[in-house]
Amino acid sequence: MPNKVLLIEDNVIISKSIEQKLKSELYDVKSVFNGEDAITQYDKDKYDVVLLDLMLPKVSGEDVLKHIRSKGDTPVIIISTKDTDVEKAINLGLGADDYVVKPFSMLELLARVKALLRRSKHHEEKPKQALYEFNDITVNLNTFQVKKAGEPLELTLKEFEILKLLLTHPDQTFSKQEMYRKIWNEEYYFNDNVINVYIRRLRKKIEEDPSNPKIVVTMWGFGYKLGQIDIK
């Protein structure tokens, strides 16, 4: 069966262009043009990926994203006119998985959709059972659960994949280039902002003191590695 895409974009011309490109690649696309219809449509069906414009009438893109995340972990790609809007969506912990900034090429958007679907499918595959504990943080790679002091933490797919990468390679330091290639599954173009935002968000969720991290440790001049952690 073809992958199902929910396209939420209020600009009809842009929406039609994206829809035609995705359909030419055999995706099943449903288009809506405002936040209210987006929420209604999302609740009616199951989608493999959501393309979401942040600037929407009736209900904002941020509120649509909050609704989607309240229901599950469907991968979401933000469509925005400004990098600052994207960073805001990520920093608020709303759970965007990737983004493109207008104007963008259809080939770029298609590549990001394909990459996100590949990562999502890989995410669903159960690894060998492994439970990691660090102070009050518990990470189960088999169930994809992360808890802090026994309470579940809501991590985005990328946040979880960064944490998983470090957990499964405890003695390795990853440069930003290496981390980007492994997590985003594409070439790194020296955009430190993307990695920095996700590392900052992850630390706020899992570290006791994000300004003095003990789990996601910076190796200055090299990259990031896992701090001392116990494997159960």
MARBAKOL-705050 format. One record per residue (C-alpha): x negated, y, z negated. Coordinates in steps of 0.02 Angstrom, whole numbers, padded with zeros to 5 digits, always signed. Layout:
<recs>
XYZ ...
</recs>
This chain:
<recs>
+00000+00000+00000 -00062+00177+00036 -00119+00288-00106 +00017+00409-00161 -00027+00593-00175 +00077+00729-00257 +00033+00895-00175 +00082+01050-00275 +00045+01207-00174 +00158+01359-00153 +00077+01418+00009 +00176+01326+00142 +00043+01345+00276 -00095+01276+00165 +00021+01139+00102 +00066+01082+00278 -00117+01080+00331 -00167+00973+00181 -00017+00859+00203 -00054+00830+00387 -00237+00790+00352 -00197+00668+00212 -00060+00583+00313 -00181+00563+00458 -00289+00465+00336 -00138+00358+00291 -00102+00433+00121 +00079+00439+00062 +00105+00624+00023 +00246+00712-00070 +00239+00903-00064 +00321+01024-00185 +00303+01213-00191 +00332+01269-00370 +00292+01211-00546 +00470+01167-00593 +00491+01047-00446 +00316+00979-00479 +00362+00922-00654 +00526+00847-00593 +00442+00754-00450 +00297+00692-00558 +00421+00617-00681 +00518+00530-00541 +00376+00430-00466 +00201+00360-00496 +00055+00444-00408 -00127+00394-00382 -00189+00574-00376 -00116+00750-00395 -00175+00904-00300 -00126+01055-00403 -00131+01240-00363 -00149+01342-00523 -00051+01492-00459 +00128+01429-00448 +00301+01511-00462 +00428+01462-00597 +00306+01357-00701 +00118+01390-00703 -00009+01265-00641 -00084+01257-00816 +00084+01206-00889 +00109+01077-00751 -00062+01004-00793 -00018+00999-00978 +00140+00903-00934 +00045+00779-00825 -00081+00748-00963 +00058+00723-01091 +00120+00579-00983 -00044+00493-00939 -00212+00505-00854 -00168+00523-00670 -00320+00601-00584 -00294+00786-00546 -00389+00896-00423 -00366+01083-00451 -00344+01196-00301 -00393+01373-00349 -00446+01541-00280 -00578+01570-00414 -00709+01467-00507 -00660+01558-00666 -00483+01489-00657 -00551+01313-00641 -00670+01334-00787 -00526+01403-00891 -00421+01249-00852 -00564+01135-00903 -00614+01234-01058 -00436+01235-01122 -00446+01046-01124 -00305+01028-00999 -00388+00881-00915 -00429+00927-00734 -00541+00795-00654 -00608+00894-00506 -00577+01052-00406 -00595+01142-00241 -00599+01330-00219 -00507+01418-00078 -00554+01431+00061 -00609+01250+00076 -00628+01130+00221 -00507+00985+00239 -00657+00869+00250 -00717+00928+00080 -00546+00903+00003 -00529+00731+00080 -00701+00681+00017 -00655+00734-00160 -00489+00639-00153 -00578+00481-00096 -00715+00498-00226 -00589+00527-00366 -00487+00375-00315 -00644+00268-00313 -00692+00328-00487 -00515+00301-00549 -00512+00121-00486 -00683+00090-00562 -00619+00165-00725 -00476+00039-00727 -00594-00109-00711 -00629-00182-00882 -00815-00190-00926 -00887-00318-01044 -00818-00287-01216 -00925-00161-01308 -00886-00060-01464 -00995+00088-01506 -00991+00183-01671 -01076+00343-01723 -01029+00418-01891 -00839+00440-01873 -00835+00415-01683 -00781+00247-01611 -00790+00210-01424 -00717+00051-01350 -00772+00029-01169 -00655-00118-01150 -00495-00023-01192 -00560+00152-01146 -00512+00213-01319 -00610+00348-01408 -00569+00389-01589 -00633+00515-01715 -00603+00474-01897 -00477+00345-01837 -00378+00470-01734 -00371+00449-01544 -00462+00578-01439 -00397+00633-01270 -00543+00632-01149 -00530+00670-00964 -00591+00538-00843 -00754+00633-00813 -00784+00662-00999 -00760+00476-01031 -00874+00429-00885 -01012+00544-00950 -00999+00467-01122 -00994+00291-01049 -01147+00327-00941 -01248+00379-01093 -01184+00237-01202 -01228+00104-01075 -01402+00176-01045 -01456+00220-01223 -01642+00236-01185 -01625+00337-01025 -01627+00526-01001 -01518+00584-00856 -01556+00743-00762 -01407+00849-00709 -01439+00790-00531 -01433+00606-00580 -01280+00629-00690 -01187+00722-00553 -01225+00587-00424 -01167+00448-00540 -01011+00531-00610 -00954+00632-00460 -01018+00504-00334 -01084+00640-00220 -01240+00745-00191 -01287+00878-00318 -01297+01055-00249 -01376+01142-00399 -01211+01198-00474 -01257+01186-00658 -01089+01259-00708 -00993+01099-00673 -01104+00988-00780 -01120+01119-00917 -00932+01139-00932 -00899+00953-00951 -01042+00926-01073 -00981+01074-01177 -00802+01006-01178 -00859+00831-01223 -00965+00894-01367 -00821+00997-01437 -00717+00839-01446 -00843+00712-01513 -00980+00806-01606 -00968+00853-01789 -01063+01013-01747 -01059+01048-01558 -01197+01178-01577 -01310+01044-01652 -01260+00887-01555 -01310+00715-01617 -01223+00605-01487 -01247+00696-01320 -01423+00761-01345 -01512+00888-01234 -01689+00844-01184 -01750+01017-01137 -01823+01023-00963 -01763+00847-00924 -01575+00825-00950 -01464+00730-01071 -01476+00567-01167 -01386+00473-01304 -01431+00509-01483 -01458+00372-01611 -01303+00262-01611 -01252+00095-01686 -01181-00041-01573 -01057-00158-01657 
</recs>
